[in-house]
Amino acid sequence: MMDEAFANRPLVPHDGPMTTLWMHDGGGEWAYRRCTVEFAPVPSRVVSVRKHRHGVRPVAELCARDRVLYRALVNRWESKLAEPDRSRNAYNTFLNAPLRAVKAPKYVVSSDVTAYYQYVDHGLLARELLARTGDSDGVDALTGLLAGLIGRSYGLPQQSGSSDVLAEAYLSVVERRLLRQGLAVWRYNDDFRIAADSWSDALNAVDALERECRGVGLVLNDSKTIIRLRDTYEAALGVREKVLKEISEQVKKDLTDLSLSYDGDDVIETPPEQGDVGAARQVLADWHGLARRANSLNKYEQDKMGVLAELVRWALPVLRTQPTDLDVLRSCSLILRTEQTLTPYVSRYLESSSDEPTIAVTWFEEFLNKNPYLTPWQAWWVAPSVREIAGSYGNGSRQRAWLEGIWKDPNNPEPVIAGLALTMAEKGLVTADGLVGMFDGMTEIGRPSVARALGSIAPSGHAGAQTLIAEDEWVRWAFEVGRL
């Protein structure tokens, strides 16, 4: 239970009060009872998240019982399955590995796998796990759970540490097979680098990688499969460091050692040091200037904009410590439209805007008046953050219409609708009876959040509420969180 309470799921909005459910005194006993009786897994509910610049990442939400069971099954093998290191340092080591090989290669092959987590074959995964662990009962239980969660015989739910462990084991099969063929290969998650002594060897390496990936049901990303001369590869690696140094000189602060995760999902927030605030403002302003003319940038400016977008994940947390700034909010408007993966950072900045509610509410109203497209995932993050600002979602406002539109859209994923329930309740946009009706139409994934919203507004003795909290302890605890 505690592992899930503190699980790193940076693409899913963090809800502090609901996290307390995982630390409830009766949580362990509840999970044990729910996992030791016969049950069917609740199919996951997927929310699509925009990737940087292109594509989407499907983030799967699971119900509490299935999250606990999934974690417990994978933890059975923690001594036999490595937990992947997804830090920036690990990624940098991977990128530079071909350059530090004992024999300097003439060419370096770069490639990665398309939609990796979506196509992990459960049968092949079971074979690998059984070979490593010898635990046939555990493997059978895991594959049965995965089939119920995904609804087919392949795929892993994303935004789960357990899936990361399984995915690492699965793709290690490809890596081992390439090593046995005598190739100099390195891997970071689904990214590959292969050193080659000649053009023919490089072509052969690409063929071998494609063949072994196909053998486990995976497909290479053609657009990211590139053969470079060693010097060209090394020069490309130096671009980020060069841009970082240039930015550091401009903002008068050394930013080259910032520990940012490779996937851009998480940053450790620390109190700003002297000079941080000014540097953060400059980073945001420089990114804004490039983003406004993104279609006319040269190659170096494109690289610089990418590095600045990475640094925005440091800058916005620093600026949260300062009074709400309209210039920062204007940059947030551009981020929400063009750099959607940074939405969580905008959301957290908005949460700190209660010091100047009029500025923040007026900014959001003007932003929505321009009819921007915010994905359901973005609404899942932004709407509750705006709720915390006094005066938001007022009668007749564009904000109110926007929120109601998301709530009533039957095409929006269940986790998004459930995540907006408290905002709807606290802003007087749904009644207790309406939440009871919403509860009945949801699975165990969304019901706790709806119960929490119901607890926040239902009058004492509300008949519908009483029937819900009698059905399941987890739902009752969520209802009590709303009452508090």
N, C-alpha and C positions, 0 to 999 in steps of 0.2 A: 504493500500500500504506500509506504513512504517513497519507494522508488518512483511511483507514478505521481505522487504529490509534488516532487521536485524534478519531474521529467522536463528535459529541454525541448520545448515545442514552440519555437520562435515564430512560426507562421500562424499559430492559433492564438487569438486574444487571451491574455492572462486575466483571470477573474479571481482576485485575492480571496473574497469571501467564499466562493465556491470551492476554492482549493482546500479550505478547512474541512470539507467533507472527507478528504482522503486521510486526514489526521484525527478523525473522530474516534473516540475510545472504542466504539463498537464496530469500527470499519473492518478490522481483520476478521472478526467473527462473521460479519455479514458476507464478506467476500468468500470465506470458506464455505458457508452454507450455500451460497449461490453457485459456486463452482463444483460442488460435490454431488449435486442432484442432476438428474437428466435434464438437459436443456438444449435448445437450438441457438447457435450464435446469432446475434442481431446483425444483419447485413450492414456494412459500413455506409456512411453517408459522405459523399465526396464534395468538396468545395474546390473549385478551380482557382489557382493562384497564378498570376502573371509572372513569368520569368523575366530576367533582365533582358530587355531589347526584343526578345522573341519567345514564342512558345508559352505553354502553361504547365504548371505542376499540379497534379491532382492530390490534394491533401485529404486524407481519410479520417473522419471522426468515428470513434468506437464508443460503445456504451461502457460504463465503469466496470462492470463485471468482466467483459471481454478484454478490456485493457489489462486488468489485473491478471487474468489467466494467461494472456499472451506473454506478458512480462515474466510470469512464474515459470512457464514452460521453457522460455529461452534462457532464463537464469539457471535452470537445471544444469546447463552446460557451460557455465561461465569460465570454468577452468580449461575448457577444450575449444572454445570459440573466442577468437580475439575481438575485442571491442575496437572499432576503427578510430584512428586519430584523424579528426577532420580540422585540425588547427591550420592557421596560416603557415606556421613553421614547417609542419609536415608537408604541406603543399609545395612550399618553396624547395624543400629537400627533394621532393619528387621531380619538380621541374628541372633542377640542376643536376640530377643524377646522371643523365647521358654525358654531360660535360665533364664529370668527374670520374668517368669510367677509366679503368686501368689502361685500356687501349683507346685512344681518342678516335671516335667514329668520324666518317666523312659525311654521313647523312643521319638525320634524326626523323623518325616517323612519329607523328602525333595523331591520336584518334580517340574517340570516345563512343559509348554505346547510346543509342537512341531509346528514350523512355524505358530506362533500365528496370526500375522497380515494377513497372506494369507487366513485364513479360517473364518474370522469374517463374520457371516451371516447378510446380509443387512436387511432382514425382522425382525430377532430377535433384531438387533440393533435399528431399527425403533421403535419397541415395547417399548424398554427400554427408548429411548429418548422421545417418546410421553408421557410415564408415568411420566417422570421427568419434562418435559417442557410444555406439553399441546399444543405445537406449531405444529399442523398438517401440515400447509403449509410449514413451514421450514423443517420438517422431510421429507415430500414428495420431496421437492427440493433437499435435501441432498442425499437421496437414489437414485434419478434419476441421479444426478451428479456422484455418486460413480459407478453406473452401467455403465455409459458411460466411465469413466476413466479406470475401471478395465476390462470391457468387459464381466462381469458375475455378478451374484447376491451375491457374497461374496468376501471379501478381502478389505484391506485398503492399500493405497499407503504409503510405508515406507519413512523415512527421512522427515516427516512432523509433526510439532507440533500439527496440527489439528487432525491427525491420532492418536497421542499419547493420546489426550483427549478422543477421541471416544473409543479407545481400553481400556482405564481405566474404562470407564462407562460399557463397554461390559463385561469385566471379573469380575466386581464387582457383577454381577448377581450370578456367581458361588460362590464367597466368601460369599455373604449373605445367600445363600442356605445352605452352610456348617455350618455357624454360627447358623442357625435355627435348625440344627440337633444336636446342643450342642457340636460341635467340637471346640477345641482351635486352631484357624487357623490364620495365618498371610500371607500377600501377598505383593510382590514387583513386579510390572509389571506382568509378567507371571510366576514368581517363587512363590512357596508355601512352607510354613512350618506349620506342624501340630504337636501338642504335644499329647502324648498318655501315659496312665498309665500302659498299658500291651501290650504284643505282639499281642494279639487278637484285642485290640483296635486300634493298629497301622495298622494292616491288614484291618480292617474295614474302617479306615480313607482313605487308598489308594483306596479301592473300592468306597467309597463315592465320592472322588475327581474325579476318572475316570468317574463315572456315571454322575456327574453334568457337567463335561467338555463335555462329549459326548452329553449331552442334549442340548448344545449350538453349536454343530458341531465342537468341538475341540478335540484334541488327546493328551494324556500325552506322554512325552518323556520317554520311558521305561529305557533307559540307565542312566537317571538322577533321576529316582524314587528309592529312597534309604531309608531304615529304619535303624537308628543307635541308640545305647544306648546313653543316654544323655551325659555321660562322653566322649564317642568317638566323638560325635558331637562337644562338646566344645573343645576337643583337636584339631580337624580339623580346627576349627575357629582360633585357636591360631597360626597356621603355618605361615600365612602371617605376623603377628606381629613379630613373632620370626625371620623370615627371614629378615624383614625390619630392625630390631635392629642389626642383624649381619652385614648387608650391611652398615648400618649407622656407625657402629664402624670401618668397613674396610675403608670407604671413608672419615671418620672423619667429617661427617656432619649428622645432625639429619634429616632423610628423613621420619620419621614416621608420620608426620603431613601433608605430601603433599596432597593437595585436588585434587585427580584424580577422574574423573567421573567413575561410575561403568562399563559402556559399553566400556570404553576405546576410546571414540570418540573425546574427547575435553580436552584441558588443557589450563588454563589461563596463558599466557606468560607474565612474569614480568622481569624487568632487573635483571641480576644475582647479588647475594650478594657475599660477600667475601667468598672464598672457594667453590663456586658453580662450577666453571669451572673445577677444579681438581676433584671434586666429580663426575661431569657429565662424564668426561673422564673415570674415574674408573668404573662407572656403565656400560658404553658402552663396555669397554674392558672386564669386567666380563661376561656380556651377550654374547659377541662374543665368548669368550672361551668356554662357555657351549654349545652355539648353534652349534659350529663346531663338537661337539661329542654328538649331541642330542640323537642319537640312543643307546648310552651306559650309559646314566645317571641313577643313582639310584633315589628312590622316593624323597628324600630330594633335590637332585640337580634339579629334574624336577620342584619341587615347587619353588626353588630359581630362576630358569630360568624364570618361569612365573611372579614372582614379578619383576625381572630385566626388563622383556619386558614391564611391566607396567611403570617402572621408565624411560625407554628409551623415553617415551612421555614427560618426564620432561627434560631429558638430552640433546636431540637434539635441542630443542629451546634455551637452555643455550649456546650450542656450536655454534649456529648461530652468536653469537656476536663476535666470534673469527675468525682469519684468517682460510681459508679453509685448512683442514687437511687431508692428504691422508689416514691416519689410520682410521679416521672417515668415509671417503668415502668407504673404504674397508668394514667397518661394515655395511654401507648402502647397499652394494652389497648383503651381507648375509641377511639383513632385507628384501630386495625386493624379495629374493628367498624363505625365510622360515617363515617370520613374516609379511605376506602381508597386514595385517590390519594396520600396521605402515607406509604404503606407504605415507600418507599425510605428515608425519613428515620428511621423506626423501625428499619429494618434496619441502617442505619449506626450508630445509637445502640447497638444490641445488640452490634455488633462491638467497641465500646469497653468492654464490660461484663466483660472478663476480669479486671479488678481485684477484682471482687466476684462470682465465679462462682456462689456458693451463692445469693445474692440473685436473680440473673438466672435461674438454672435453676429455682428454686422458683417465681418469678413466672410463668415460661412454663408450668410444669406446672399451676399453679392456673388460668391463663388457659385452657388447653386443656380442663381439667376442666369448664368451663362450656359446652362444646360450641359455640364460636363458629364461624361460617362464614367460612373463609378461602378466597378464590378461588385457583385454580391459580397465577395471576400473583403473588399475595401469597406463596404457598408458595415460589415460585421465588426470591423475595427473602429471606424470613425464614429458611427452613430452613438455607441455608449460613451465615448469620450466627450462628445458634444453635450450629452445629457448632463454631465457634471458642471457645465457652465450655466450660471444663473441667467434665466431669460431665454434659453434656447427652446426651440419647438413651440413658439408662441402661436396663438390663434391667428389663422390667416397667413402664416408665414410660409415661405417656400420650403423651409426646413421641415415643417410639419407635413406638408404634402409629399415631400420626398420620402420621409420615414414611413408614412402610411402606404405609399406606393410599394415600397419594398416588402412591408408586412403582408400586404394583400396579394402579392404576386405568387401564384401557385408554382411557378417554375423555379423559385429560389430554394436552395438546399435547406434541409431541416436544421442543421447546425446554425445557419445564419438567422433563420426565423426565431429559433429558440434563443439565440444570443441577443436578439432585439426585444425579447419579451419584457424584461425589466424596464427598459427605456419606455416602451409603450405604456406600461402600467404606471410608472412614476410620472409620466407626462399626461396622464388622464386620457389616453387614446384607446384603452381597452378596459372592459369591465371584468370583474371577477368571474361572472358567468361566461364571458367570452373566452377567458383563459382556460376555464374548465373544458369548454368545447375544443379549444386548441390542443389541450393535453390529450384528449382521447384520440386525436388524429395523428399523434406522434409516436415514435418508438422510444425505447429506453434511452436512446441517445439524447433526444431533445427534452424529454419529460422533466428531468431535474431542474433545468433552467426555467421552464414554465412554472413548475411548482414554487420555485424561489420567487418569481414575479407574483404569483398568486398570494404567497405569504405576505408580500409587501402591501397588498391592498385589500385582501378579503376581510370582511368584518368577522368578529368572533362568532363562532358557531355556524359559519356559512356551510350549508348542507353539502354543496358540491365539493368544497375543499376537504371536508371531513371524510368523504368517501375516498378521495385520492390518497390522503396521507395514511389511510389504514391499509393500503395495498402493499407498500414497500417501504422499508426503513430508510433507504437512500433518498427516496422522494420525500419522506417526512422530514429528514434532516435538512434537505434543500428548502422545504417550506419554512422550517424554523430559522434558517439563515435569512430568508426574506422577512420574517417577523422581526428580526433584530435590526 
